[in-house]
């Protein structure tokens, strides 16, 4: 983690969420590596407490922002199916990513062309980006 957070080619961000009911604390982590104009998602973790509340969309919007800041032209990700990620396996499809490949075991590869598409922050979110590498979201 320390090596990745100090490497300019890596995006490492912990995600905290607060809403009108209180502070949920750290509920997510995203790590992505930028190489050859592509920001590739290595790790995308999110607590089931906040799935479906738009946090995953905000995390992808954050990655798009970071990709553009690094002059990347695409965002990519791989989904390796497990019992725990079943509720969000369609995450990339729901956000306009194109499926690039699918293996026999169900592993899929996705890409989003940032020259043609973007993922917008949900309207009801505010984000405090001043605490990098932590992103605090308010619902």
N, C-alpha and C positions, 0 to 999 in steps of 0.2 A: 504494500500500500504506500509506504513512504517513498519508494522508488518511483511509483506511478504518479503520485501527487507532485513530485518535483520534476517530472519530465514534461516539457512543453507540448509534446505530441499526445499526451493523455489528458482526457477530461475525467476527473474524479469528483463527484458531487454527492454529498449526503442530502437527504430531503427531510425537512421537518414540516409539519402541518399543524396549523391552529385554526379553529373555527369558533363559532359563538358559544359552543359548549365547553371549550377548553383547549389545552395544548396536547396534541397527540404525540409530541416528541418526534424523534427521528423515526421515520416510517419507510424510508427508501434509500437506495444507493444506486447510482449509475456510474459505470466506467466505460469509456470509449477511447479508441486509439485512432489517431489521424495519420493516414499514410496514402501517398499518391492521390491526393484530392478527395479521399473518402474517409468519413468519420465512421468507424465500425464499432458498433455496440458490443462490448465484451461481457458486461454484466448489467442486468436490469432487474433490481430487486424491489419489491413493494409489499408492504404489509397488507394482508387481506382486510384489515380494518378500514382501509381507505380506497380499496379497489372499487371502481364504478362511480367515484365522486369527482372525476376529472383530473385527479393527480397524475395518472399515467399520461394523459394528454399534455399536461403542463410539463412533465419530465421530457417528453418528446419535443415539445416546443423549445425547451431549454437546450436540448441537444442540437436542434436546428440552428438556434442562435449561436451556439458555440462553433458549430460546423462552418457557418458563414464567416464568423470572426477569424477562422483559420483558413479561409478561402477554399474550403472543401466544396465540391460540387454535388456530393451525394452523401446520404446517410444510409448505412447498411446494418443488418442484424441477422443473427441466426437463432432459430427457435429449436431447441432440443426438447421433444415432448417428455414430460414427467407427470406423475400424478398431481404434483403440487402446482404446476403451471397450467393445468387444463382450463381454468376460468379465463385466462388471458392469452391463450394461444392465437386468438384472432386479432390481437392488439395491432400488429403492423398492417394487416389487411384493412381493419377499420379506419386506419389513419392514412390510407392512400398509398401505402408501399406496394410495389409490384413484387410478386413471387418470382424469384430467379431460378430456384431449383427446389426439388423435393426428393429426399432419399427414401429408400425402402423402409427404414425405421421410423419415418415420419418427420425427420429433421428437415426444416425448411430454411431457405435463405431468402432474405427480403432486401429491397433497395428502394430508396426514395430519391428521385432526381431533384435536387434543390434548385436547379435552374428552371424547373417547370412547376414545382410544388412547394408548399410550405405548410407547417402545422402551426396554427394560431393558438396563443394562450387562451384558455377559457375566460370569457368576459368577467366572471364572478371571482377571479383570482387576483390577488396582488402578491407580488414576490419581492422579497428582500434579497437582492443579489450582492449586498455589500459584505457578506460574511463568507466569501469564497474560501474553501471549497464546499461550503454549506449553503443550501438554498432553502430559505424559509418561506413557505406558502401560507397565505391566509385565505380561507374560504369565506 
